[in-house]
């Protein structure tokens, strides 16, 4: 049985950073808070759903498995619009508690690089 190397994930936190993209690279852009009336400290389900990097990475795997997207060997996550980039790093490095089985799958299949 062969071991599968994790797919590298590059995180962009500065909008001026240029990362070359090729046919084997998927770009995920995390949007800024939509500003639709959050109270300080409240967790917005809508915003957390579109910025949950683990769910987005898992969706990439599922889309590939279902032949909905071509194979990819690298992912670039643009988090330059996200206010708390530490949450994105924590999610990609296993520092946040797993919320679902998908989070364990993402932890095995993806690795944050550079």
C-alpha positions in Angstrom: 0.0 0.0 0.0 1.5 3.4 -1.0 1.4 6.5 1.1 -0.3 9.6 -0.4 1.6 12.8 0.2 -0.6 15.6 1.5 -1.5 18.4 -0.9 0.4 21.6 -0.2 -1.7 24.7 0.8 -0.1 28.1 0.4 -1.8 30.9 2.5 -1.8 34.5 1.1 -2.4 37.1 3.8 -1.2 40.2 1.9 -3.2 41.2 -1.2 0.0 42.4 -2.9 1.5 38.9 -2.8 1.7 37.3 -6.2 1.6 33.5 -6.4 1.9 31.8 -9.8 -1.1 29.6 -10.7 -1.1 26.7 -13.1 -3.5 24.1 -14.3 -2.8 21.9 -11.2 -3.5 24.7 -8.7 -6.8 25.6 -7.2 -7.4 29.2 -5.8 -9.7 29.7 -2.9 -10.6 33.3 -2.0 -11.9 33.8 1.5 -14.3 36.8 1.5 -14.3 39.6 4.1 -17.0 39.8 6.7 -20.1 40.8 4.7 -21.1 43.4 7.3 -24.8 42.4 7.4 -25.3 43.5 11.0 -23.0 41.5 13.3 -23.0 42.3 16.9 -19.6 42.3 18.5 -18.7 38.8 19.6 -21.6 37.1 17.8 -20.8 34.2 15.4 -22.6 34.6 12.1 -23.5 31.2 10.6 -23.6 32.7 7.1 -20.2 34.3 7.3 -18.5 31.3 9.1 -19.8 29.0 6.4 -18.2 30.9 3.5 -14.9 31.3 5.4 -14.5 27.8 6.8 -11.4 26.8 5.0 -11.6 23.2 6.1 -15.1 22.8 4.6 -13.9 24.5 1.4 -10.9 22.1 1.1 -13.1 19.1 1.8 -15.5 20.3 -0.9 -12.6 20.3 -3.4 -11.8 16.7 -2.6 -15.5 15.7 -3.0 -15.8 17.6 -6.3 -12.7 15.8 -7.6 -14.1 12.4 -6.3 -17.4 13.0 -8.2 -15.6 14.0 -11.4 -16.9 17.6 -11.0 -13.4 19.1 -11.2 -10.0 18.1 -12.6 -7.2 16.7 -10.5 -5.1 19.3 -8.6 -1.8 19.1 -6.8 -1.7 22.4 -4.9 -4.1 24.9 -3.3 -3.6 28.6 -2.8 -5.9 30.2 -0.1 -6.2 34.0 -0.4 -7.1 35.1 3.1 -6.1 38.7 2.5 -9.7 40.0 3.1 -10.2 38.1 6.3 -9.8 40.1 9.5 -8.6 37.2 11.7 -6.1 35.3 9.7 -5.0 33.5 12.8 -8.2 31.5 12.7 -7.4 30.4 9.1 -3.9 29.3 10.1 -5.3 27.5 13.2 -7.8 25.6 11.0 -5.0 24.6 8.5 -2.6 23.5 11.2 -5.0 21.5 13.4 -5.1 24.0 16.2 -8.9 24.3 16.1 -11.1 21.4 17.3 -12.5 19.2 14.6 -16.2 19.9 14.1 -16.9 17.0 11.8 -15.3 13.9 10.2 -14.4 16.2 7.2 -12.0 18.1 9.4 -10.0 14.9 10.0 -10.0 14.2 6.3 -8.7 17.7 5.6 -6.0 17.3 8.2 -4.7 14.1 6.6 -5.0 15.3 3.0 -3.7 18.9 3.1 -0.6 20.6 4.7 0.1 24.3 5.1 3.4 25.2 3.5 5.5 28.4 3.6 
